[in-house]
Amino acid sequence: MRTYMAKKGLAERRWYVVDASDKVLGRLATRLADLLRGKGKPVFTPQTDTGDFVVVVNAEKVRLTGNKWQAKVYYRHSGYPGGLKEETAEKLRRRRPEQIVRRAVRGMLPKNRLSDRLIQKLKVYAGPAHPHQAQKPEPLAL
């Protein structure tokens, strides 16, 4: 019996829309990472992009458990000496709420060049509106 290996560009892609309202961030991010990689498909191949497109709406209404809004700290560096910036999850939600979901999903993708292609298929919006109606995304209940 021969092992099937998916070929680049031949994967059938679907579009899904996910409402992040009152969803726990970590549980949501794991499901989204699996969709982006295509792990639920029978043609899944680890080194090939076989995943689907995912549109996340209402990212500003995502939930964190415990006191993570104050305790969870996000870091970024400008590349210059003394350029380390830190920001709590609460401040990041006020400034750019879609980055909270994007960073959580990115952390659950493989740490290689494939993750750069996978994260491009994730579209995150703070509110309920999104510009991807032409792709006819299917609502996905998580």
N, CA, C and O atoms as CSV, one atom per row, in Angstrom:
chain,resi,resn,atom,element,x,y,z
A,1,MET,N,N,0.837,-1.164,0.000
A,1,MET,CA,C,0.000,0.000,0.000
A,1,MET,C,C,0.890,1.238,0.000
A,1,MET,O,O,1.893,1.279,0.713
A,2,ARG,N,N,0.535,2.236,-0.786
A,2,ARG,CA,C,1.363,3.436,-0.895
A,2,ARG,C,C,0.785,4.560,-0.037
A,2,ARG,O,O,-0.429,4.672,0.131
A,3,THR,N,N,1.668,5.377,0.495
A,3,THR,CA,C,1.257,6.510,1.310
A,3,THR,C,C,0.937,7.693,0.416
A,3,THR,O,O,1.704,8.021,-0.490
A,4,TYR,N,N,-0.194,8.332,0.669
A,4,TYR,CA,C,-0.597,9.490,-0.122
A,4,TYR,C,C,0.086,10.733,0.427
A,4,TYR,O,O,0.086,10.951,1.638
A,5,MET,N,N,0.664,11.547,-0.438
A,5,MET,CA,C,1.276,12.816,-0.060
A,5,MET,C,C,0.598,13.915,-0.876
A,5,MET,O,O,0.602,13.879,-2.106
A,6,ALA,N,N,0.029,14.873,-0.192
A,6,ALA,CA,C,-0.646,15.977,-0.873
A,6,ALA,C,C,0.373,16.815,-1.622
A,6,ALA,O,O,1.491,17.020,-1.149
A,7,LYS,N,N,-0.014,17.292,-2.777
A,7,LYS,CA,C,0.879,18.118,-3.593
A,7,LYS,C,C,0.533,19.593,-3.413
A,7,LYS,O,O,-0.621,19.948,-3.170
A,8,LYS,N,N,1.528,20.427,-3.534
A,8,LYS,CA,C,1.362,21.869,-3.345
A,8,LYS,C,C,0.385,22.422,-4.379
A,8,LYS,O,O,0.512,22.155,-5.574
A,9,GLY,N,N,-0.587,23.192,-3.905
A,9,GLY,CA,C,-1.529,23.857,-4.800
A,9,GLY,C,C,-2.735,23.026,-5.213
A,9,GLY,O,O,-3.642,23.551,-5.858
A,10,LEU,N,N,-2.772,21.751,-4.861
A,10,LEU,CA,C,-3.892,20.907,-5.272
A,10,LEU,C,C,-4.936,20.729,-4.177
A,10,LEU,O,O,-5.959,20.080,-4.397
A,11,ALA,N,N,-4.692,21.294,-3.011
A,11,ALA,CA,C,-5.639,21.133,-1.901
A,11,ALA,C,C,-6.902,21.947,-2.161
A,11,ALA,O,O,-6.843,23.082,-2.635
A,12,GLU,N,N,-8.029,21.350,-1.844
A,12,GLU,CA,C,-9.317,22.054,-1.981
A,12,GLU,C,C,-9.533,22.898,-0.731
A,12,GLU,O,O,-9.585,22.380,0.384
A,13,ARG,N,N,-9.658,24.198,-0.936
A,13,ARG,CA,C,-9.775,25.124,0.191
A,13,ARG,C,C,-11.206,25.612,0.355
A,13,ARG,O,O,-11.897,25.904,-0.621
A,14,ARG,N,N,-11.628,25.691,1.595
A,14,ARG,CA,C,-12.948,26.226,1.912
A,14,ARG,C,C,-12.749,27.447,2.799
A,14,ARG,O,O,-11.685,27.632,3.388
A,15,TRP,N,N,-13.769,28.266,2.886
A,15,TRP,CA,C,-13.755,29.450,3.734
A,15,TRP,C,C,-14.723,29.241,4.882
A,15,TRP,O,O,-15.857,28.810,4.678
A,16,TYR,N,N,-14.272,29.548,6.090
A,16,TYR,CA,C,-15.107,29.454,7.276
A,16,TYR,C,C,-15.120,30.794,7.989
A,16,TYR,O,O,-14.127,31.522,7.972
A,17,VAL,N,N,-16.239,31.120,8.614
A,17,VAL,CA,C,-16.323,32.309,9.456
A,17,VAL,C,C,-16.635,31.839,10.875
A,17,VAL,O,O,-17.545,31.039,11.094
A,18,VAL,N,N,-15.856,32.354,11.841
A,18,VAL,CA,C,-15.974,31.958,13.237
A,18,VAL,C,C,-16.262,33.195,14.068
A,18,VAL,O,O,-15.575,34.209,13.945
A,19,ASP,N,N,-17.275,33.109,14.911
A,19,ASP,CA,C,-17.600,34.201,15.824
A,19,ASP,C,C,-16.880,33.942,17.144
A,19,ASP,O,O,-17.127,32.928,17.798
A,20,ALA,N,N,-15.993,34.850,17.538
A,20,ALA,CA,C,-15.173,34.667,18.737
A,20,ALA,C,C,-15.837,35.192,19.999
A,20,ALA,O,O,-15.204,35.203,21.055
A,21,SER,N,N,-17.077,35.622,19.930
A,21,SER,CA,C,-17.768,36.169,21.102
A,21,SER,C,C,-17.849,35.130,22.211
A,21,SER,O,O,-18.351,34.025,22.005
A,22,ASP,N,N,-17.354,35.493,23.378
A,22,ASP,CA,C,-17.394,34.661,24.587
A,22,ASP,C,C,-16.732,33.304,24.416
A,22,ASP,O,O,-17.107,32.354,25.104
A,23,LYS,N,N,-15.769,33.185,23.531
A,23,LYS,CA,C,-14.982,31.959,23.391
A,23,LYS,C,C,-13.675,32.146,24.168
A,23,LYS,O,O,-13.099,33.234,24.165
A,24,VAL,N,N,-13.213,31.088,24.829
A,24,VAL,CA,C,-11.946,31.131,25.554
A,24,VAL,C,C,-10.815,31.138,24.520
A,24,VAL,O,O,-10.813,30.331,23.591
A,25,LEU,N,N,-9.865,32.044,24.686
A,25,LEU,CA,C,-8.838,32.294,23.672
A,25,LEU,C,C,-8.031,31.055,23.319
A,25,LEU,O,O,-7.868,30.762,22.134
A,26,GLY,N,N,-7.526,30.325,24.285
A,26,GLY,CA,C,-6.673,29.172,23.998
A,26,GLY,C,C,-7.404,28.071,23.257
A,26,GLY,O,O,-6.865,27.487,22.316
A,27,ARG,N,N,-8.628,27.782,23.674
A,27,ARG,CA,C,-9.405,26.731,23.021
A,27,ARG,C,C,-9.767,27.131,21.597
A,27,ARG,O,O,-9.760,26.299,20.690
A,28,LEU,N,N,-10.081,28.406,21.405
A,28,LEU,CA,C,-10.382,28.910,20.074
A,28,LEU,C,C,-9.152,28.826,19.176
A,28,LEU,O,O,-9.248,28.416,18.019
A,29,ALA,N,N,-7.995,29.216,19.714
A,29,ALA,CA,C,-6.765,29.241,18.920
A,29,ALA,C,C,-6.345,27.843,18.471
A,29,ALA,O,O,-5.851,27.685,17.354
A,30,THR,N,N,-6.530,26.829,19.312
A,30,THR,CA,C,-6.151,25.481,18.895
A,30,THR,C,C,-7.028,24.988,17.756
A,30,THR,O,O,-6.533,24.362,16.819
A,31,ARG,N,N,-8.326,25.265,17.827
A,31,ARG,CA,C,-9.225,24.855,16.742
A,31,ARG,C,C,-8.887,25.582,15.452
A,31,ARG,O,O,-8.901,24.980,14.378
A,32,LEU,N,N,-8.578,26.892,15.550
A,32,LEU,CA,C,-8.238,27.660,14.353
A,32,LEU,C,C,-6.927,27.179,13.745
A,32,LEU,O,O,-6.807,27.102,12.522
A,33,ALA,N,N,-5.944,26.857,14.579
A,33,ALA,CA,C,-4.662,26.360,14.070
A,33,ALA,C,C,-4.855,25.037,13.332
A,33,ALA,O,O,-4.231,24.805,12.296
A,34,ASP,N,N,-5.713,24.177,13.860
A,34,ASP,CA,C,-5.981,22.902,13.183
A,34,ASP,C,C,-6.674,23.119,11.845
A,34,ASP,O,O,-6.373,22.423,10.876
A,35,LEU,N,N,-7.599,24.075,11.776
A,35,LEU,CA,C,-8.269,24.381,10.503
A,35,LEU,C,C,-7.284,24.938,9.479
A,35,LEU,O,O,-7.326,24.562,8.307
A,36,LEU,N,N,-6.401,25.829,9.916
A,36,LEU,CA,C,-5.430,26.424,9.005
A,36,LEU,C,C,-4.459,25.383,8.453
A,36,LEU,O,O,-4.037,25.477,7.300
A,37,ARG,N,N,-4.104,24.396,9.268
A,37,ARG,CA,C,-3.188,23.347,8.820
A,37,ARG,C,C,-3.887,22.276,8.007
A,37,ARG,O,O,-3.244,21.591,7.211
A,38,GLY,N,N,-5.207,22.114,8.192
A,38,GLY,CA,C,-5.937,21.076,7.466
A,38,GLY,C,C,-5.881,19.739,8.164
A,38,GLY,O,O,-5.985,18.701,7.511
A,39,LYS,N,N,-5.720,19.736,9.475
A,39,LYS,CA,C,-5.555,18.481,10.210
A,39,LYS,C,C,-6.800,17.612,10.208
A,39,LYS,O,O,-6.697,16.406,10.431
A,40,GLY,N,N,-7.974,18.181,9.962
A,40,GLY,CA,C,-9.188,17.378,9.944
A,40,GLY,C,C,-9.461,16.739,8.603
A,40,GLY,O,O,-10.438,16.004,8.464
A,41,LYS,N,N,-8.634,16.996,7.622
A,41,LYS,CA,C,-8.866,16.459,6.276
A,41,LYS,C,C,-8.138,15.133,6.091
A,41,LYS,O,O,-7.078,14.920,6.681
A,42,PRO,N,N,-8.696,14.241,5.279
A,42,PRO,CA,C,-8.009,12.973,5.034
A,42,PRO,C,C,-6.732,13.124,4.210
A,42,PRO,O,O,-5.908,12.209,4.189
A,43,VAL,N,N,-6.550,14.254,3.533
A,43,VAL,CA,C,-5.353,14.461,2.715
A,43,VAL,C,C,-4.273,15.228,3.474
A,43,VAL,O,O,-3.326,15.715,2.857
A,44,PHE,N,N,-4.393,15.347,4.802
A,44,PHE,CA,C,-3.423,16.121,5.582
A,44,PHE,C,C,-2.017,15.573,5.411
A,44,PHE,O,O,-1.771,14.378,5.571
A,45,THR,N,N,-1.108,16.468,5.085
A,45,THR,CA,C,0.310,16.154,4.990
A,45,THR,C,C,1.047,17.232,5.784
A,45,THR,O,O,0.862,18.417,5.506
A,46,PRO,N,N,1.871,16.863,6.758
A,46,PRO,CA,C,2.457,17.862,7.656
A,46,PRO,C,C,3.281,18.940,6.970
A,46,PRO,O,O,3.274,20.089,7.413
A,47,GLN,N,N,3.990,18.601,5.904
A,47,GLN,CA,C,4.884,19.569,5.274
A,47,GLN,C,C,4.222,20.356,4.149
A,47,GLN,O,O,4.893,21.143,3.482
A,48,THR,N,N,2.906,20.163,3.917
A,48,THR,CA,C,2.199,20.833,2.834
A,48,THR,C,C,1.019,21.606,3.392
A,48,THR,O,O,0.386,21.183,4.359
A,49,ASP,N,N,0.734,22.730,2.782
A,49,ASP,CA,C,-0.393,23.559,3.195
A,49,ASP,C,C,-1.674,22.996,2.591
A,49,ASP,O,O,-1.964,23.222,1.416
A,50,THR,N,N,-2.436,22.264,3.395
A,50,THR,CA,C,-3.694,21.684,2.927
A,50,THR,C,C,-4.889,22.283,3.649
A,50,THR,O,O,-6.000,21.768,3.522
A,51,GLY,N,N,-4.689,23.358,4.403
A,51,GLY,CA,C,-5.733,23.917,5.251
A,51,GLY,C,C,-6.692,24.841,4.551
A,51,GLY,O,O,-6.592,25.081,3.348
A,52,ASP,N,N,-7.639,25.364,5.335
A,52,ASP,CA,C,-8.702,26.224,4.842
A,52,ASP,C,C,-8.470,27.664,5.285
A,52,ASP,O,O,-7.626,27.941,6.138
A,53,PHE,N,N,-9.232,28.570,4.691
A,53,PHE,CA,C,-9.220,29.970,5.093
A,53,PHE,C,C,-10.184,30.147,6.257
A,53,PHE,O,O,-11.254,29.539,6.277
A,54,VAL,N,N,-9.811,30.974,7.224
A,54,VAL,CA,C,-10.644,31.202,8.400
A,54,VAL,C,C,-10.792,32.701,8.623
A,54,VAL,O,O,-9.798,33.425,8.690
A,55,VAL,N,N,-12.037,33.165,8.739
A,55,VAL,CA,C,-12.347,34.554,9.042
A,55,VAL,C,C,-12.894,34.588,10.467
A,55,VAL,O,O,-13.899,33.943,10.766
A,56,VAL,N,N,-12.232,35.339,11.342
A,56,VAL,CA,C,-12.659,35.452,12.736
A,56,VAL,C,C,-13.266,36.835,12.935
A,56,VAL,O,O,-12.624,37.845,12.650
A,57,VAL,N,N,-14.502,36.879,13.424
A,57,VAL,CA,C,-15.169,38.151,13.707
A,57,VAL,C,C,-15.385,38.279,15.214
A,57,VAL,O,O,-15.356,37.285,15.940
A,58,ASN,N,N,-15.601,39.502,15.673
A,58,ASN,CA,C,-15.807,39.824,17.091
A,58,ASN,C,C,-14.616,39.408,17.946
A,58,ASN,O,O,-14.796,38.838,19.023
A,59,ALA,N,N,-13.411,39.684,17.482
A,59,ALA,CA,C,-12.203,39.341,18.240
A,59,ALA,C,C,-12.108,40.141,19.528
A,59,ALA,O,O,-11.447,39.707,20.472
A,60,GLU,N,N,-12.748,41.289,19.587
A,60,GLU,CA,C,-12.693,42.107,20.796
A,60,GLU,C,C,-13.499,41.500,21.938
A,60,GLU,O,O,-13.352,41.926,23.084
A,61,LYS,N,N,-14.348,40.512,21.652
A,61,LYS,CA,C,-15.195,39.895,22.673
A,61,LYS,C,C,-14.662,38.541,23.126
A,61,LYS,O,O,-15.375,37.792,23.794
A,62,VAL,N,N,-13.423,38.215,22.774
A,62,VAL,CA,C,-12.834,36.945,23.180
A,62,VAL,C,C,-12.613,36.971,24.694
A,62,VAL,O,O,-12.457,38.035,25.294
A,63,ARG,N,N,-12.602,35.776,25.301
A,63,ARG,CA,C,-12.514,35.679,26.745
A,63,ARG,C,C,-11.163,35.113,27.163
A,63,ARG,O,O,-10.610,34.245,26.489
A,64,LEU,N,N,-10.638,35.607,28.272
A,64,LEU,CA,C,-9.473,35.023,28.919
A,64,LEU,C,C,-9.898,34.609,30.326
A,64,LEU,O,O,-10.672,35.313,30.974
A,65,THR,N,N,-9.397,33.474,30.796
A,65,THR,CA,C,-9.795,32.983,32.106
A,65,THR,C,C,-8.891,33.550,33.193
A,65,THR,O,O,-7.774,33.991,32.922
A,66,GLY,N,N,-9.383,33.531,34.412
A,66,GLY,CA,C,-8.595,33.996,35.551
A,66,GLY,C,C,-8.311,35.485,35.463
A,66,GLY,O,O,-9.156,36.260,35.013
A,67,ASN,N,N,-7.128,35.881,35.890
A,67,ASN,CA,C,-6.751,37.297,35.845
A,67,ASN,C,C,-5.777,37.572,34.706
A,67,ASN,O,O,-4.924,38.453,34.816
A,68,LYS,N,N,-5.900,36.818,33.606
A,68,LYS,CA,C,-4.959,36.961,32.499
A,68,LYS,C,C,-5.049,38.311,31.801
A,68,LYS,O,O,-4.086,38.718,31.151
A,69,TRP,N,N,-6.167,39.018,31.911
A,69,TRP,CA,C,-6.243,40.343,31.278
A,69,TRP,C,C,-5.189,41.273,31.872
A,69,TRP,O,O,-4.656,42.129,31.166
A,70,GLN,N,N,-4.880,41.116,33.164
A,70,GLN,CA,C,-3.870,41.956,33.795
A,70,GLN,C,C,-2.506,41.269,33.857
A,70,GLN,O,O,-1.481,41.950,33.824
A,71,ALA,N,N,-2.471,39.942,33.945
A,71,ALA,CA,C,-1.217,39.231,34.167
A,71,ALA,C,C,-0.497,38.846,32.877
A,71,ALA,O,O,0.730,38.758,32.869
A,72,LYS,N,N,-1.216,38.621,31.811
A,72,LYS,CA,C,-0.588,38.195,30.550
A,72,LYS,C,C,0.075,39.398,29.894
A,72,LYS,O,O,-0.564,40.428,29.681
A,73,VAL,N,N,1.359,39.261,29.575
A,73,VAL,CA,C,2.132,40.367,29.021
A,73,VAL,C,C,2.644,39.966,27.642
A,73,VAL,O,O,3.208,38.885,27.470
A,74,TYR,N,N,2.446,40.832,26.674
A,74,TYR,CA,C,2.952,40.641,25.314
A,74,TYR,C,C,4.176,41.520,25.132
A,74,TYR,O,O,4.181,42.681,25.543
A,75,TYR,N,N,5.226,40.961,24.509
A,75,TYR,CA,C,6.461,41.689,24.293
A,75,TYR,C,C,6.696,41.883,22.803
A,75,TYR,O,O,6.304,41.052,21.985
A,76,ARG,N,N,7.344,42.997,22.463
A,76,ARG,CA,C,7.824,43.214,21.095
A,76,ARG,C,C,9.099,44.037,21.196
A,76,ARG,O,O,9.293,44.770,22.166
A,77,HIS,N,N,9.961,43.921,20.207
A,77,HIS,CA,C,11.238,44.626,20.233
A,77,HIS,C,C,11.433,45.357,18.922
A,77,HIS,O,O,11.170,44.814,17.849
A,78,SER,N,N,11.898,46.597,19.018
A,78,SER,CA,C,12.079,47.420,17.828
A,78,SER,C,C,13.349,47.072,17.062
A,78,SER,O,O,13.495,47.440,15.896
A,79,GLY,N,N,14.261,46.368,17.713
A,79,GLY,CA,C,15.534,46.048,17.072
A,79,GLY,C,C,16.647,46.993,17.483
A,79,GLY,O,O,17.805,46.776,17.124
A,80,TYR,N,N,16.324,48.020,18.218
A,80,TYR,CA,C,17.301,48.977,18.698
A,80,TYR,C,C,17.569,48.733,20.187
A,80,TYR,O,O,16.728,48.160,20.879
A,81,PRO,N,N,18.740,49.167,20.684
A,81,PRO,CA,C,19.009,49.006,22.119
A,81,PRO,C,C,17.951,49.715,22.954
A,81,PRO,O,O,17.601,50.865,22.687
A,82,GLY,N,N,17.451,49.026,23.954
A,82,GLY,CA,C,16.417,49.584,24.807
A,82,GLY,C,C,15.055,49.606,24.157
A,82,GLY,O,O,14.159,50.305,24.631
A,83,GLY,N,N,14.874,48.860,23.083
A,83,GLY,CA,C,13.628,48.899,22.330
A,83,GLY,C,C,12.612,47.851,22.709
A,83,GLY,O,O,11.692,47.583,21.937
A,84,LEU,N,N,12.752,47.241,23.893
A,84,LEU,CA,C,11.793,46.227,24.320
A,84,LEU,C,C,10.540,46.906,24.856
A,84,LEU,O,O,10.609,47.702,25.792
A,85,LYS,N,N,9.412,46.593,24.267
A,85,LYS,CA,C,8.124,47.143,24.702
A,85,LYS,C,C,7.302,46.011,25.282
A,85,LYS,O,O,7.328,44.892,24.768
A,86,GLU,N,N,6.581,46.292,26.338
A,86,GLU,CA,C,5.689,45.295,26.910
A,86,GLU,C,C,4.312,45.904,27.110
A,86,GLU,O,O,4.161,47.103,27.348
A,87,GLU,N,N,3.307,45.027,27.005
A,87,GLU,CA,C,1.924,45.488,27.038
A,87,GLU,C,C,1.066,44.369,27.601
A,87,GLU,O,O,1.219,43.211,27.210
A,88,THR,N,N,0.169,44.701,28.513
A,88,THR,CA,C,-0.725,43.678,29.059
A,88,THR,C,C,-1.812,43.350,28.041
A,88,THR,O,O,-2.034,44.094,27.087
A,89,ALA,N,N,-2.474,42.237,28.260
A,89,ALA,CA,C,-3.538,41.819,27.345
A,89,ALA,C,C,-4.677,42.833,27.342
A,89,ALA,O,O,-5.311,43.047,26.309
A,90,GLU,N,N,-4.937,43.449,28.469
A,90,GLU,CA,C,-6.012,44.435,28.567
A,90,GLU,C,C,-5.714,45.668,27.696
A,90,GLU,O,O,-6.598,46.173,27.005
A,91,LYS,N,N,-4.469,46.143,27.736
A,91,LYS,CA,C,-4.092,47.296,26.916
A,91,LYS,C,C,-4.078,46.948,25.429
A,91,LYS,O,O,-4.476,47.756,24.590
A,92,LEU,N,N,-3.613,45.734,25.111
A,92,LEU,CA,C,-3.586,45.305,23.713
A,92,LEU,C,C,-5.003,45.163,23.168
A,92,LEU,O,O,-5.246,45.440,21.993
A,93,ARG,N,N,-5.939,44.733,24.013
A,93,ARG,CA,C,-7.329,44.618,23.554
A,93,ARG,C,C,-7.908,45.988,23.226
A,93,ARG,O,O,-8.678,46.120,22.275
A,94,ARG,N,N,-7.552,46.996,23.990
A,94,ARG,CA,C,-8.050,48.339,23.694
A,94,ARG,C,C,-7.406,48.900,22.426
A,94,ARG,O,O,-8.060,49.604,21.657
A,95,ARG,N,N,-6.130,48.592,22.207
A,95,ARG,CA,C,-5.406,49.156,21.075
A,95,ARG,C,C,-5.653,48.384,19.774
A,95,ARG,O,O,-6.041,48.980,18.769
A,96,ARG,N,N,-5.434,47.072,19.784
A,96,ARG,CA,C,-5.592,46.233,18.589
A,96,ARG,C,C,-6.123,44.859,18.997
A,96,ARG,O,O,-5.335,43.927,19.160
A,97,PRO,N,N,-7.435,44.711,19.166
A,97,PRO,CA,C,-7.989,43.447,19.686
A,97,PRO,C,C,-7.757,42.248,18.774
A,97,PRO,O,O,-7.706,41.116,19.254
A,98,GLU,N,N,-7.617,42.470,17.479
A,98,GLU,CA,C,-7.410,41.335,16.587
A,98,GLU,C,C,-6.032,40.697,16.773
A,98,GLU,O,O,-5.844,39.533,16.417
A,99,GLN,N,N,-5.063,41.440,17.326
A,99,GLN,CA,C,-3.720,40.893,17.531
A,99,GLN,C,C,-3.690,39.822,18.619
A,99,GLN,O,O,-2.827,38.944,18.597
A,100,ILE,N,N,-4.613,39.883,19.557
A,100,ILE,CA,C,-4.645,38.870,20.614
A,100,ILE,C,C,-4.932,37.502,20.010
A,100,ILE,O,O,-4.266,36.521,20.341
A,101,VAL,N,N,-5.914,37.435,19.132
A,101,VAL,CA,C,-6.260,36.155,18.488
A,101,VAL,C,C,-5.155,35.736,17.530
A,101,VAL,O,O,-4.773,34.566,17.506
A,102,ARG,N,N,-4.636,36.669,16.743
A,102,ARG,CA,C,-3.597,36.343,15.763
A,102,ARG,C,C,-2.346,35.783,16.445
A,102,ARG,O,O,-1.774,34.802,15.970
A,103,ARG,N,N,-1.915,36.395,17.554
A,103,ARG,CA,C,-0.713,35.929,18.258
A,103,ARG,C,C,-0.931,34.558,18.891
A,103,ARG,O,O,-0.022,33.728,18.905
A,104,ALA,N,N,-2.129,34.318,19.413
A,104,ALA,CA,C,-2.418,33.020,20.030
A,104,ALA,C,C,-2.382,31.909,18.982
A,104,ALA,O,O,-1.836,30.835,19.234
A,105,VAL,N,N,-2.954,32.161,17.821
A,105,VAL,CA,C,-2.972,31.145,16.761
A,105,VAL,C,C,-1.564,30.933,16.214
A,105,VAL,O,O,-1.162,29.796,15.967
A,106,ARG,N,N,-0.820,32.007,16.024
A,106,ARG,CA,C,0.539,31.889,15.489
A,106,ARG,C,C,1.427,31.058,16.410
A,106,ARG,O,O,2.283,30.306,15.942
A,107,GLY,N,N,1.223,31.194,17.718
A,107,GLY,CA,C,2.011,30.415,18.660
A,107,GLY,C,C,1.705,28.930,18.615
A,107,GLY,O,O,2.497,28.125,19.105
A,108,MET,N,N,0.565,28.549,18.034
A,108,MET,CA,C,0.185,27.146,17.961
A,108,MET,C,C,0.452,26.524,16.600
A,108,MET,O,O,0.118,25.362,16.370
A,109,LEU,N,N,1.047,27.286,15.703
A,109,LEU,CA,C,1.435,26.753,14.401
A,109,LEU,C,C,2.880,26.264,14.472
A,109,LEU,O,O,3.611,26.658,15.380
A,110,PRO,N,N,3.310,25.412,13.532
A,110,PRO,CA,C,4.693,24.939,13.561
A,110,PRO,C,C,5.672,26.095,13.390
A,110,PRO,O,O,5.359,27.091,12.738
A,111,LYS,N,N,6.843,25.959,13.972
A,111,LYS,CA,C,7.849,27.025,13.930
A,111,LYS,C,C,8.770,26.811,12.722
A,111,LYS,O,O,9.931,26.430,12.876
A,112,ASN,N,N,8.240,27.058,11.525
A,112,ASN,CA,C,9.024,26.919,10.305
A,112,ASN,C,C,8.454,27.855,9.236
A,112,ASN,O,O,7.570,28.661,9.528
A,113,ARG,N,N,8.948,27.754,8.017
A,113,ARG,CA,C,8.498,28.653,6.950
A,113,ARG,C,C,7.053,28.417,6.567
A,113,ARG,O,O,6.395,29.323,6.055
A,114,LEU,N,N,6.550,27.230,6.802
A,114,LEU,CA,C,5.167,26.923,6.462
A,114,LEU,C,C,4.194,27.778,7.279
A,114,LEU,O,O,3.121,28.131,6.790
A,115,SER,N,N,4.559,28.110,8.510
A,115,SER,CA,C,3.654,28.887,9.355
A,115,SER,C,C,3.415,30.288,8.787
A,115,SER,O,O,2.350,30.864,9.010
A,116,ASP,N,N,4.378,30.841,8.065
A,116,ASP,CA,C,4.176,32.150,7.438
A,116,ASP,C,C,3.074,32.085,6.390
A,116,ASP,O,O,2.288,33.023,6.255
A,117,ARG,N,N,3.014,30.983,5.650
A,117,ARG,CA,C,1.949,30.818,4.658
A,117,ARG,C,C,0.612,30.508,5.312
A,117,ARG,O,O,-0.436,30.941,4.834
A,118,LEU,N,N,0.651,29.761,6.399
A,118,LEU,CA,C,-0.590,29.387,7.083
A,118,LEU,C,C,-1.253,30.594,7.734
A,118,LEU,O,O,-2.474,30.738,7.662
A,119,ILE,N,N,-0.473,31.462,8.367
A,119,ILE,CA,C,-1.048,32.597,9.086
A,119,ILE,C,C,-1.660,33.608,8.121
A,119,ILE,O,O,-2.501,34.409,8.531
A,120,GLN,N,N,-1.264,33.591,6.864
A,120,GLN,CA,C,-1.858,34.488,5.874
A,120,GLN,C,C,-3.294,34.097,5.541
A,120,GLN,O,O,-4.053,34.910,5.014
A,121,LYS,N,N,-3.667,32.862,5.844
A,121,LYS,CA,C,-5.034,32.419,5.581
A,121,LYS,C,C,-5.974,32.744,6.724
A,121,LYS,O,O,-7.170,32.463,6.641
A,122,LEU,N,N,-5.450,33.337,7.797
A,122,LEU,CA,C,-6.260,33.740,8.940
A,122,LEU,C,C,-6.592,35.218,8.808
A,122,LEU,O,O,-5.692,36.055,8.738
A,123,LYS,N,N,-7.881,35.542,8.774
A,123,LYS,CA,C,-8.349,36.927,8.674
A,123,LYS,C,C,-9.104,37.245,9.958
A,123,LYS,O,O,-10.125,36.618,10.243
A,124,VAL,N,N,-8.619,38.210,10.737
A,124,VAL,CA,C,-9.213,38.520,12.040
A,124,VAL,C,C,-9.742,39.946,12.028
A,124,VAL,O,O,-9.055,40.866,11.583
A,125,TYR,N,N,-10.970,40.129,12.518
A,125,TYR,CA,C,-11.608,41.443,12.571
A,125,TYR,C,C,-12.179,41.669,13.967
A,125,TYR,O,O,-12.746,40.761,14.575
A,126,ALA,N,N,-12.019,42.895,14.462
A,126,ALA,CA,C,-12.452,43.223,15.822
A,126,ALA,C,C,-13.967,43.204,15.956
A,126,ALA,O,O,-14.486,42.762,16.981
A,127,GLY,N,N,-14.679,43.669,14.953
A,127,GLY,CA,C,-16.133,43.746,15.008
A,127,GLY,C,C,-16.804,42.636,14.223
A,127,GLY,O,O,-16.146,41.689,13.792
A,128,PRO,N,N,-18.124,42.749,14.032
A,128,PRO,CA,C,-18.868,41.688,13.342
A,128,PRO,C,C,-18.787,41.759,11.812
A,128,PRO,O,O,-19.176,40.802,11.142
A,129,ALA,N,N,-18.298,42.855,11.250
A,129,ALA,CA,C,-18.260,43.008,9.786
A,129,ALA,C,C,-16.927,42.513,9.225
A,129,ALA,O,O,-15.877,42.662,9.850
A,130,HIS,N,N,-16.996,41.918,8.024
A,130,HIS,CA,C,-15.782,41.499,7.323
A,130,HIS,C,C,-16.004,41.631,5.814
A,130,HIS,O,O,-17.139,41.532,5.349
A,131,PRO,N,N,-14.924,41.856,5.039
A,131,PRO,CA,C,-15.069,42.079,3.595
A,131,PRO,C,C,-14.973,40.811,2.746
A,131,PRO,O,O,-14.652,40.900,1.561
A,132,HIS,N,N,-15.241,39.642,3.311
A,132,HIS,CA,C,-15.058,38.389,2.577
A,132,HIS,C,C,-16.379,37.715,2.215
A,132,HIS,O,O,-16.444,36.488,2.145
A,133,GLN,N,N,-17.429,38.498,1.985
A,133,GLN,CA,C,-18.723,37.922,1.622
A,133,GLN,C,C,-18.674,37.244,0.255
A,133,GLN,O,O,-19.402,36.280,0.020
A,134,ALA,N,N,-17.829,37.732,-0.646
A,134,ALA,CA,C,-17.755,37.170,-1.999
A,134,ALA,C,C,-17.258,35.723,-1.989
A,134,ALA,O,O,-17.581,34.956,-2.895
A,135,GLN,N,N,-16.477,35.343,-0.975
A,135,GLN,CA,C,-15.967,33.974,-0.895
A,135,GLN,C,C,-16.999,33.009,-0.307
A,135,GLN,O,O,-16.763,31.802,-0.266
A,136,LYS,N,N,-18.144,33.534,0.149
A,136,LYS,CA,C,-19.222,32.735,0.734
A,136,LYS,C,C,-18.702,31.836,1.864
A,136,LYS,O,O,-18.772,30.612,1.759
A,137,PRO,N,N,-18.177,32.440,2.949
A,137,PRO,CA,C,-17.676,31.611,4.042
A,137,PRO,C,C,-18.819,30.927,4.781
A,137,PRO,O,O,-19.879,31.514,4.994
A,138,GLU,N,N,-18.587,29.690,5.163
A,138,GLU,CA,C,-19.584,28.926,5.913
A,138,GLU,C,C,-19.411,29.224,7.402
A,138,GLU,O,O,-18.281,29.239,7.889
A,139,PRO,N,N,-20.494,29.460,8.133
A,139,PRO,CA,C,-20.365,29.668,9.580
A,139,PRO,C,C,-19.932,28.366,10.255
A,139,PRO,O,O,-20.443,27.289,9.944
A,140,LEU,N,N,-18.998,28.483,11.168
A,140,LEU,CA,C,-18.466,27.315,11.853
A,140,LEU,C,C,-18.665,27.500,13.345
A,140,LEU,O,O,-18.125,28.439,13.931
A,141,ALA,N,N,-19.429,26.621,13.965
A,141,ALA,CA,C,-19.660,26.680,15.407
A,141,ALA,C,C,-18.595,25.858,16.102
A,141,ALA,O,O,-18.443,24.669,15.825
A,142,LEU,N,N,-17.868,26.479,16.992
A,142,LEU,CA,C,-16.818,25.754,17.725
A,142,LEU,C,C,-17.289,25.398,19.107
A,142,LEU,O,O,-16.545,24.786,19.874
